[in-house]
Amino acid sequence: MTVTQHARTRILAIATNPETGASTRFRVLQWVLALEAAGFTLTLDAFFSAGDAAALYRRGGLLSKVGSAAAGTVRRGMTLLRAPHRADVLFIHREAFPLGRRLFWSALKRFHGPIIYDYDDAMFLPQRAGRGFLARLEDLETPKAVMAMSTLVLAGNEFLATYARSYARRVVVLPTCIDTQRFVPRTRQKDPRAPLILGWIGSHTTAKYLHSLRRVLEAVARTVPFRLYVVGSPEPPTVHGVDVDVARWSLGREVEDFQRCDIGLYPLWDDPWAQGKCAFKAIQFMACGVPVVAAAVGANQHIIQDGANGYLASSEDEWVEKLTRLLVDPTLRDRFAQAGRQTIEARYSLVAHARTLVDALTNALNGRGQVPVSLARGSGLTIAMPEPALVRRSA
């Protein structure tokens, strides 16, 4: 393709979930404005609509779910067949198809522009929690096959990048970043008489980690009172001696939920699946000025410096000790809040990594003689979180 002064490089991003899916929202959609400033346009094609994606997490409705999957398969097939005429770059986020099936594989191979594969979980492992019998249907060989045909792999952390380097020509580590102009510390003053709030925010697939903290939370509550705020778990734990407030996850309340907490909880199990996690809940808490206690696992250890900008815990005793210490020491909470916020601004913000993404895409295009004109002219980047209305969708 010959780029003229008015041409823009078209990126077609295909993902499983729409903007209501956190991974799609933070690894694809929030880069829209930065990419446009650099001479790209981005169109999202989601396999599931927002309604269909939400229904997948509810019990029952099997026929409706099968119908949604069938409709998504038809749409995705049409998208890939038309992709060579509608895009210069194909950006595959996590899965070309749910469960990693190799449907329309030939359509992927016929795309002649750069293919970018982006992932933020260990898609190649069988420990993909919360999927029940669907886990048995997954084709775990698909990720490595997509990596092998990709011009570039964007990996959410070094563990994922190490795996990708065995199959891909080029791998770049791109952390899951956050808009630090949107995720900000709360400004309202907390009532000093109100109990402190320990917060956990997740989904049905990660609720098991919260349940594993039940004995820890009960032990802490015997020393110092607190409330537990749980967002996104369909079955929150019963914690003796602790009042538990439960809320459904809401996109419109996303930032407020983090700001409501005084201390953030990020438990994980020390297994290969957790090594692939990108510690994003810790990033969100820290961006909002909320001190975090997190499992000493995987990417958590790269983000949190124990005792400096948060706490890491490797045992129940450590969890009890460090949560108790934070609950009784407001000065320590304030210190962690400020240091955590500074860490995210410097290392995990959109501003910190916009150039990483743009340079990686430009290098992928350079191999085929395609360079966005605005980049060639050295235009600056204006970074902001796009509203959903700014996102272009394929017909």
HUKA-V507064 format. One record per residue. N is the residue number from 1. RES is the residue in one small letter. PHI is phi in whole degrees, -180 to 180 (* if undefined). NEAR is the number of other C-alpha atoms within 10 Angstrom. Layout:
# HUKA-V507064
<<N:RES:PHI:NEAR> <N:RES:PHI:NEAR>>
This chain:
# HUKA-V507064
<<1:m:*:10> <2:t:-97:7> <3:v:-92:13> <4:t:-97:9> <5:q:-62:9> <6:h:-101:9> <7:a:-78:13> <8:r:-127:19> <9:t:-80:22> <10:r:-91:18> <11:i:-105:23> <12:l:-102:26> <13:a:-100:25> <14:i:-112:27> <15:a:-142:26> <16:t:-76:23> <17:n:-110:24> <18:p:-80:22> <19:e:-65:20> <20:t:-70:15> <21:g:-83:15> <22:a:-58:14> <23:s:-64:21> <24:t:-64:21> <25:r:-65:16> <26:f:-93:18> <27:r:-103:20> <28:v:-126:22> <29:l:-68:24> <30:q:-72:23> <31:w:-90:23> <32:v:-55:21> <33:l:-69:21> <34:a:-64:24> <35:l:-67:22> <36:e:-63:18> <37:a:-65:17> <38:a:-99:26> <39:g:99:20> <40:f:-111:24> <41:t:-121:20> <42:l:-128:26> <43:t:-116:21> <44:l:-99:22> <45:d:-119:23> <46:a:-96:23> <47:f:-64:28> <48:f:-108:22> <49:s:-74:17> <50:a:-61:14> <51:g:-65:11> <52:d:-65:18> <53:a:-63:20> <54:a:-65:13> <55:a:-65:16> <56:l:-63:17> <57:y:-91:14> <58:r:-99:12> <59:r:-73:7> <60:g:79:10> <61:g:68:11> <62:l:-59:12> <63:l:-63:9> <64:s:-64:13> <65:k:-67:16> <66:v:-62:12> <67:g:-63:13> <68:s:-64:19> <69:a:-66:19> <70:a:-66:13> <71:a:-65:14> <72:g:-64:20> <73:t:-65:18> <74:v:-64:11> <75:r:-62:17> <76:r:-65:23> <77:g:-61:20> <78:m:-65:13> <79:t:-61:19> <80:l:-70:24> <81:l:-67:17> <82:r:-93:13> <83:a:-55:21> <84:p:-58:18> <85:h:-97:9> <86:r:-122:16> <87:a:-149:21> <88:d:-98:23> <89:v:-133:25> <90:l:-105:26> <91:f:-111:26> <92:i:-98:23> <93:h:-95:23> <94:r:70:22> <95:e:-141:22> <96:a:-71:28> <97:f:-140:22> <98:p:-55:19> <99:l:71:18> <100:g:72:19> <101:r:-71:17> <102:r:-97:17> <103:l:-73:13> <104:f:53:16> <105:w:-58:13> <106:s:-65:11> <107:a:-66:16> <108:l:-63:21> <109:k:-69:13> <110:r:-85:12> <111:f:-75:19> <112:h:-95:14> <113:g:-87:19> <114:p:-63:23> <115:i:-110:26> <116:i:-109:25> <117:y:-111:28> <118:d:-123:26> <119:y:-149:24> <120:d:-134:23> <121:d:-143:21> <122:a:-79:23> <123:m:-62:23> <124:f:-88:19> <125:l:-104:14> <126:p:-79:14> <127:q:-84:14> <128:r:-82:16> <129:a:-68:12> <130:g:80:15> <131:r:-106:14> <132:g:57:9> <133:f:-67:8> <134:l:-63:11> <135:a:-60:15> <136:r:-72:11> <137:l:-92:11> <138:e:-71:19> <139:d:-98:17> <140:l:-76:18> <141:e:-84:14> <142:t:-62:19> <143:p:-55:21> <144:k:-67:18> <145:a:-68:13> <146:v:-68:25> <147:m:-59:24> <148:a:-65:19> <149:m:-93:18> <150:s:-88:26> <151:t:-73:23> <152:l:-150:24> <153:v:-115:30> <154:l:-102:26> <155:a:-111:26> <156:g:-72:26> <157:n:-155:24> <158:e:-70:19> <159:f:-59:19> <160:l:-68:24> <161:a:-66:22> <162:t:-61:13> <163:y:-63:15> <164:a:-64:24> <165:r:-65:16> <166:s:-76:12> <167:y:-129:18> <168:a:-100:20> <169:r:-74:14> <170:r:-143:19> <171:v:-131:25> <172:v:-127:19> <173:v:-82:19> <174:l:-124:23> <175:p:-60:23> <176:t:-73:22> <177:c:-100:25> <178:i:-140:25> <179:d:-83:22> <180:t:-77:20> <181:q:-89:13> <182:r:-103:12> <183:f:-87:21> <184:v:-129:20> <185:p:-62:21> <186:r:-68:16> <187:t:-104:7> <188:r:-75:7> <189:q:-82:6> <190:k:-82:12> <191:d:-62:8> <192:p:-62:7> <193:r:-85:6> <194:a:-78:9> <195:p:-66:15> <196:l:-70:20> <197:i:-114:20> <198:l:-92:23> <199:g:-117:25> <200:w:-132:26> <201:i:-131:23> <202:g:-165:17> <203:s:-150:18> <204:h:-63:16> <205:t:-78:15> <206:t:-110:16> <207:a:-61:22> <208:k:-61:19> <209:y:-68:17> <210:l:-64:20> <211:h:-59:17> <212:s:-70:15> <213:l:-94:19> <214:r:-56:14> <215:r:-66:14> <216:v:-61:19> <217:l:-65:24> <218:e:-66:16> <219:a:-67:20> <220:v:-64:21> <221:a:-64:18> <222:r:-73:11> <223:t:-104:12> <224:v:-143:14> <225:p:-76:16> <226:f:-163:20> <227:r:-111:19> <228:l:-113:22> <229:y:-111:21> <230:v:-118:25> <231:v:-121:22> <232:g:97:19> <233:s:-96:21> <234:p:-69:16> <235:e:-134:13> <236:p:-66:19> <237:p:-73:17> <238:t:-92:12> <239:v:-116:18> <240:h:-63:14> <241:g:87:15> <242:v:-130:16> <243:d:-78:14> <244:v:-113:18> <245:d:-99:13> <246:v:-121:16> <247:a:-140:14> <248:r:-74:14> <249:w:-69:16> <250:s:-140:13> <251:l:-62:13> <252:g:-69:8> <253:r:-109:11> <254:e:-58:14> <255:v:-68:19> <256:e:-59:16> <257:d:-62:21> <258:f:-68:28> <259:q:-65:25> <260:r:-68:19> <261:c:-85:23> <262:d:-96:25> <263:i:-142:27> <264:g:-98:28> <265:l:-108:25> <266:y:-137:24> <267:p:-82:25> <268:l:-144:24> <269:w:-99:16> <270:d:-84:13> <271:d:-144:11> <272:p:-58:15> <273:w:-62:19> <274:a:-67:19> <275:q:-61:21> <276:g:-84:25> <277:k:-71:21> <278:c:-104:25> <279:a:58:27> <280:f:-71:23> <281:k:-64:20> <282:a:-63:26> <283:i:-61:27> <284:q:-66:26> <285:f:-58:32> <286:m:-66:33> <287:a:-62:32> <288:c:-89:27> <289:g:70:30> <290:v:-107:32> <291:p:-63:29> <292:v:-120:31> <293:v:-113:26> <294:a:-130:24> <295:a:-63:25> <296:a:-80:21> <297:v:-139:22> <298:g:53:23> <299:a:-64:22> <300:n:-54:26> <301:q:-73:15> <302:h:-88:13> <303:i:-92:21> <304:i:-99:24> <305:q:-96:15> <306:d:-55:15> <307:g:87:12> <308:a:-108:12> <309:n:-126:25> <310:g:165:27> <311:y:-124:23> <312:l:-111:23> <313:a:-132:20> <314:s:-114:15> <315:s:-147:12> <316:e:-60:14> <317:d:-61:11> <318:e:-66:16> <319:w:-59:24> <320:v:-62:20> <321:e:-61:15> <322:k:-77:18> <323:l:-66:22> <324:t:-62:18> <325:r:-61:15> <326:l:-68:21> <327:l:-64:21> <328:v:-96:14> <329:d:-124:10> <330:p:-65:12> <331:t:-65:10> <332:l:-64:17> <333:r:-60:21> <334:d:-65:17> <335:r:-65:16> <336:f:-65:23> <337:a:-61:24> <338:q:-70:18> <339:a:-68:19> <340:g:-65:27> <341:r:-60:25> <342:q:-63:16> <343:t:-60:18> <344:i:-69:25> <345:e:-60:20> <346:a:-80:12> <347:r:-124:14> <348:y:-136:24> <349:s:-96:20> <350:l:-60:27> <351:v:-62:20> <352:a:-68:14> <353:h:-123:18> <354:a:-58:20> <355:r:-67:16> <356:t:-58:15> <357:l:-68:18> <358:v:-63:20> <359:d:-64:14> <360:a:-64:21> <361:l:-67:23> <362:t:-65:17> <363:n:-64:17> <364:a:-64:22> <365:l:-74:20> <366:n:-59:13> <367:g:-66:11> <368:r:-120:12> <369:g:73:12> <370:q:-117:18> <371:v:-131:22> <372:p:-57:22> <373:v:-60:19> <374:s:-65:18> <375:l:-71:17> <376:a:-61:11> <377:r:-86:10> <378:g:74:9> <379:s:-66:12> <380:g:-79:12> <381:l:-112:17> <382:t:-109:13> <383:i:-103:19> <384:a:-157:17> <385:m:-81:19> <386:p:-73:16> <387:e:-77:11> <388:p:-54:11> <389:a:-66:7> <390:l:-79:11> <391:v:-85:17> <392:r:-82:15> <393:r:-119:13> <394:s:-78:14> <395:a:-76:8>>
